[in-house]
Amino acid sequence: MKTILLLAALVMSSVPVKADDTRLLHRSKVVGALAFAECLVRKGEITEKQAKELMNEYVSENPELNAAYSWSLTSDKVSKAVQALVPHLSSDCGELTISEDEALRLAGPYMN
């Protein structure tokens, strides 16, 4: 499960960003991981509680994401970004079924 969560988080990390814009990169990784977790919850593979535990573990293993994860817990924009991406995840929730450009178009406006 850890490997799948990491791969899903990296889906959004490939969205083009300026090299110095680490804040956006970190937010993208968190949103990608949240979309993956939400997809698994919707499929009934994990509970909401397990999704939160996975996110806590992911951030614990990647402490550079602390600020982005804190942002995700307080921003209503995150929910909109996740909801925009979840329908475009593969049946195993591990990959986007749309292009990176389309993912950026859908979720990008919510990353600030």
N, C-alpha and C positions, 0 to 999 in steps of 0.2 A: 504494500500500500504506500509506503514512503516513496518508493521510486515513481509510482504513478503520480502521486501528489507533486513531486518535484518536476516531473515532465509536464504536467498540466500548468504549473506555475510558469514554466519556461515558455509556454505557448505565447504568452503576452510579452515576455521579455524580448522577443524578436521584433516587436513593433519598432519601427525606426524612431530613434530619439537622438538628440544631440549627445555627444560623448560626455559632456559635462552635466547633463541633466539626470543625475542619479536619483533625484526625488521621483521623477516621472517613471523611471525604470523600476524603482522599488514599488511604487504604487501599482504598476502594471503586473508585476510578479504577484503581489498580494491579490489583486483582482482576478488574475488567472487562477490562482489557487482557490479563491472563494467560489469562482464559477465551477470549478471541478468538484469541490465539496458539495455545492448546491445541487449539481447534476446527480451526484451519488445519492443525496438525500431524496431527491424527486423520484429516483428509480427504486427507492426503498432498500438500498444496499447498506446504508448507514443511517443513524439517527442524527438529529440536530446536535445532540450532546457530543456524539462521536465526531461530527464535523468540526465543532469548536475545539475538541481535543486535538484533532489533526492539525488545525490551524495553529494552535498554541505550540505544538511540537515542531511544526515547520518553521515558525518564527524563532523558536528557541534554538533550532539548528542553524538559523540564518539571522543572527542578531542585527545585521545591517537593515533588516526589514521592520524593526521595532517601530520606528516613527510612522512608516506607511501603514502598518497594521493598526496602530493607535488611531490614525486618520480614518481607517476603514470602519472602526467601531463607532465613530462619531459623525461621519458624513452620510447624508442621505443620498449623495451622488453614487456611492459605492453600490448600493442596492440596485440602482438603475443600470450601472455598468454591468453588474453580474447578470441581471435579468435580460440585458441585451445580448449577452454572450451565450448563456446556457442553451438556448434553442439551437445554437450552431456548434454544439459539441457532438462528437461521434457517439455511437451507441455505448461505447465503454467509457465515455466522458473524458478520454485522454487526449483528444486532438480536436482542433477546430475544423469544421467542414467548409469554412469560407476562407477567402484569402486574407493575408495579413492586412492588406489595404482596407478590406471591408471590415475587419475586426477593429481597426483603428477608427474607421468612420463611425462605427456603432458605439464603441466604448470610449474613444478618445475625448469627447466633450465632457465626460464625467471625471476625468483624471486630475483636474485642477482643484 
